[in-house]
Amino acid sequence: MFFYYINANAYGCPRHIHAGQRLNSSITTSGYSGDLEQHVGHLEHVVVKVLIVHPRRGDLEINLISPSGTRTQLLAKRLYDSSKEGFRNWEFMTVHFWGERAEGTWTLEIVDSPSKLRNPEVLGNLKEWTLILFGTSQNPSQHPAAQYSHSRMSENPATVEILEEPEMEEEDEYVGPCHSECRDQGCDGPDIDHCLNCVHFSSGSLKSGR
């Protein structure tokens, strides 16, 4: 039995994370990675990678909701996590969706519960998130456990390009000009995806990237 994986991205102009509110972002997947013979029919584990800018990341709770409606908490609120670094391509893994179907709409839910230690007027931003689904074409719950010792990852699991993330280094604060789409909160780089908020911002789903 082989394991396959697919990935999907939701990206574009950053979305505000408002204090005391929930932000939902959705990705819809067919369960295919581009090769019809490599189909994630049933899930084994799921990885979510996020790029979030936030003034106090310990105030954030992150949940993932599957197409079947199953909800799991990827990250709980943390009282003593006062870091201003946010989450720069952090990965969160769960096996809570074991045996479920992969295709459909997946929803990332971010809850910002501001502590008394921060200014709630300073907003966080969800810049990008990636959903990576690992599984098999057959239902794993229908096979004896002994068979899993002989299973392996597919050597060519997907046609999408999977880039290895370089080790993150301490970044200097950006002091250059911002893109014309950036609004009053500025930017952390010269391009549109570096804006901390945007002039032509849409509050719709990120399925299309805008």
C-alpha positions in Angstrom: 0.0 0.0 0.0 1.4 3.4 -1.0 1.0 6.8 0.7 0.4 9.9 -1.5 0.3 13.5 -0.6 -1.1 16.7 -2.2 -0.8 20.3 -1.2 -2.8 23.4 -1.8 -2.2 27.1 -1.0 -4.3 30.0 0.0 -2.4 33.2 -0.5 -2.7 36.8 -1.8 -3.2 40.1 -0.1 -3.0 39.6 3.7 -6.2 39.2 5.7 -6.6 41.1 9.0 -7.0 39.1 12.2 -9.2 41.3 14.3 -9.0 41.2 18.1 -11.9 39.3 19.7 -13.0 37.9 16.4 -12.6 34.7 14.3 -11.0 34.7 10.8 -12.0 31.8 8.5 -10.0 31.0 5.3 -10.9 28.1 3.0 -9.1 25.8 0.5 -11.0 23.4 -1.8 -9.3 20.3 -3.0 -10.3 17.4 -5.3 -8.0 14.9 -3.5 -5.8 14.5 -6.6 -2.2 15.8 -6.9 -2.3 16.2 -10.7 -1.8 12.5 -11.4 -5.1 10.6 -11.5 -3.2 7.5 -10.3 -2.1 9.3 -7.2 -5.3 9.9 -5.3 -5.6 10.7 -1.6 -8.9 9.0 -1.1 -8.6 8.5 2.7 -6.5 10.6 5.1 -3.9 9.5 7.5 -2.4 12.8 8.7 -2.7 16.4 7.7 -0.2 19.2 7.9 -1.0 22.9 8.0 1.8 25.5 7.3 1.0 29.1 8.2 2.6 32.5 7.7 1.1 34.9 10.2 2.2 38.3 11.4 0.9 39.2 14.9 1.9 41.5 17.8 1.4 38.8 20.4 1.2 35.3 19.0 0.2 33.7 22.3 -3.3 35.3 21.9 -4.0 33.1 18.9 -5.9 29.9 18.7 -5.8 27.9 15.4 -8.4 25.3 14.4 -8.9 23.2 11.2 -12.3 22.0 10.0 -12.5 19.1 7.5 -15.0 18.8 4.6 -16.8 16.2 6.8 -17.2 18.8 9.5 -14.6 17.4 11.9 -13.0 20.1 13.9 -9.5 19.9 15.6 -7.4 22.4 17.5 -4.0 22.8 16.0 -2.9 25.5 18.5 -4.3 26.6 21.8 -4.0 30.1 23.3 -0.8 30.5 25.4 -0.7 32.9 28.3 3.1 33.2 28.5 3.9 33.3 24.8 4.4 37.1 24.3 6.5 36.8 21.1 6.0 39.4 18.4 7.5 37.1 15.7 4.2 35.6 14.7 4.4 32.3 12.8 6.8 32.3 9.9 6.1 29.1 8.0 5.3 27.1 11.1 3.9 23.6 10.5 1.1 21.9 12.6 0.3 18.2 12.2 -2.8 16.2 13.2 -4.1 12.7 12.8 -7.5 13.6 14.0 -9.0 13.2 10.4 -7.8 9.6 10.1 -9.9 7.7 7.5 -11.9 10.7 6.3 -12.2 11.7 2.7 -9.8 14.3 1.5 -11.8 16.1 -1.2 -13.9 19.1 -0.4 -13.5 22.4 1.4 -11.1 22.7 4.3 -11.4 25.7 6.6 -8.7 27.3 8.7 -10.1 29.2 11.7 -8.0 31.7 13.6 -9.3 33.1 16.9 -7.7 36.2 18.4 -8.4 36.6 22.1 -6.4 39.7 23.1 -4.7 39.7 26.5 -4.4 42.8 28.7 -0.8 43.0 27.8 -1.3 44.3 24.2 -3.0 47.0 22.3 -6.0 45.4 20.5 -5.9 48.1 17.9 -2.7 46.6 16.4 -4.0 43.9 14.0 -2.4 40.6 13.0 -2.4 39.4 9.4 -2.8 35.9 7.9 -0.5 36.2 4.9 -0.5 32.6 3.6 -1.4 29.1 4.6 -0.7 25.7 3.0 -2.7 22.5 3.4 -0.8 19.2 2.9 -2.8 16.0 2.9 -1.2 12.6 3.4 -3.1 9.4 2.8 -4.0 6.4 0.6 -6.4 5.5 -2.2 -7.9 2.8 0.1 -9.4 3.2 3.5 -6.6 2.6 6.1 -9.0 1.5 8.7 -9.9 -1.6 6.6 -6.4 -3.0 6.6 -4.7 -5.0 9.4 -2.1 -3.0 11.3 0.6 -5.4 10.3 0.4 -4.2 6.7 1.6 -0.7 7.6 5.1 -1.9 8.4 5.5 -2.7 4.6 4.0 0.6 3.4 6.1 3.5 2.2 5.9 6.9 0.7 5.5 7.2 -3.0 8.8 8.1 -4.6 7.0 10.6 -6.9 3.9 11.5 -4.9 2.9 14.7 -6.6 3.3 16.8 -9.7 3.2 20.0 -7.7 6.6 21.4 -6.8 7.4 21.0 -3.1 10.1 23.5 -2.1 12.3 22.8 0.9 12.0 25.6 3.4 15.4 27.2 4.2 16.3 27.7 7.8 14.7 31.0 9.0 17.2 33.6 10.1 16.7 36.8 12.1 15.3 39.4 9.7 16.2 43.1 9.8 13.4 45.5 10.0 12.4 46.7 6.5 12.7 50.5 6.1 12.3 50.9 2.3 9.3 52.1 0.2 6.0 50.1 0.2 4.0 48.9 -2.8 1.2 51.2 -4.0 -1.4 48.7 -2.8 -0.3 49.1 0.8 -2.3 51.2 3.3 -1.5 52.9 6.6 -0.1 49.9 8.5 2.9 49.8 6.1 4.8 46.7 4.9 7.7 44.4 5.6 9.0 44.4 2.1 8.6 46.1 -1.4 6.1 43.8 -3.0 2.3 43.5 -2.7 2.4 40.4 -0.6 4.5 42.3 2.0 1.7 44.7 2.7 0.3 44.6 6.3 -3.0 45.9 4.9 -4.2 46.7 1.4 -6.0 49.4 -0.5 -8.1 47.0 -2.6 -8.8 44.4 0.1 -11.5 41.8 -0.3 -13.0 40.0 2.7 -14.0 37.0 0.5 -12.6 33.5 0.5 -9.0 33.0 -0.4 -9.8 30.1 -2.7 -8.9 32.2 -5.7 -6.0 33.9 -4.0 -7.6 37.4 -3.7 
